[in-house]
Structures are given as C-alpha cells and as structure tokens.
Amino acid sequence: MAEALATVARVTDLGMIAIRADLDEAGDALAEAAGLAIPERTGIVTDGSRSLAWMSPDELLLILPAPETAAALRDLEQALTGTHGMAVDMSDARAVFDVTGPGAADVVAKLAPVDAAGFPEGHLRRTRMAQTAAALWRVDGGFRVIGFRSTADYLGLILTNAALPGSHLAPR
C-alpha cells in the first residue's frame, strides 16, 4: 500500500483571540499586549508558541497555548481601553489541523484555490477548502489550517481524503 501524500493531524490545546480595532490607533498597544509585532497585510508573525495573524484591515487573530489565553485576553482588553475595539476568546469556535510532509502542498492544492507550492512563508490566506471557510499558512514541514469548529469533522475528512494516495482530486 502506498504511503499518504501528507500527515493530517488535529491540533488541540490552542487558544485563539479575535481582535477588532483600528490598527492605526491601537496597533502599538496591541503589539505590546500580544508580545508580537503587528503583521503586514495578509501576514502572520510567529515567535515561539505565539502567532499573530492579519485577518482583515481591522482584525487580527492571536494564536497561543490554551493556558495563556485568559491572561492574554485581559492584556488585550486593557490595551484597547479608551479605543473602539474588542478582543474575544474564539478558542472553542475554531478547529485546527496541521498538514505536514512532502506532499502537504499537493493536499492543500487539491482543496483550495491557492498556489500551495509557491505559498510564501509569513503569509496567511483566507480561502475556501472545498465547501468550508478556512485560513492557512506555512508551518515547519507543511501548513496549518484553521476552520470553524462546526465544520471540523468535514474539514478533517476532506484533508485526510486529499492526502490519500491515488485520491481522485487532482492538484490545481
């Protein structure tokens, strides 16, 4: 039996905080509270176990170890004091998968309209994977994919099926 193109693994114990604010006004305070620089448009900044992702012109997503979520949320809320903005713990609303191995780009390319092989480091892409919304970026050895928890079973299934050898889905 042939080996899979890539390994698909559910990632647990991550916290995710959605941040909405005028980044021109609150960006410096948010960067200090998050412990990471504000990423450029479509970027993601990672330092150790934390990542800060640009989601839209007024939205960031802080991804961090679950035990650090409550303290980070307090720090972000304090950073937003006096501004029009919010920080919300979205950890339970998201599902995360890592797609790793030599064929990881092929797996992603089967499901999303992205040039996975040429996908640059340090960039995040919001897209669709088959019929569900997802965000993805490069991690060591492949890609990290975030989707809605309500579609976690479906997202895991399509990623796993796309990783199967001889999958009928052709790379784009």
Secondary structure by P-SEA (a helix, b strand, c coil): cccccbbbbbbccbbbbbbbccccccaaaaaaaaccccccccbbbbcccbbbbbccccbbbbbccccaaaaaaaaaaaaacccccccccccccbbbbbbbccaaaaaaaacccccccccccccccccccccccbbbbbccccccccccccaaaaaaaaaaaaaccccccccc
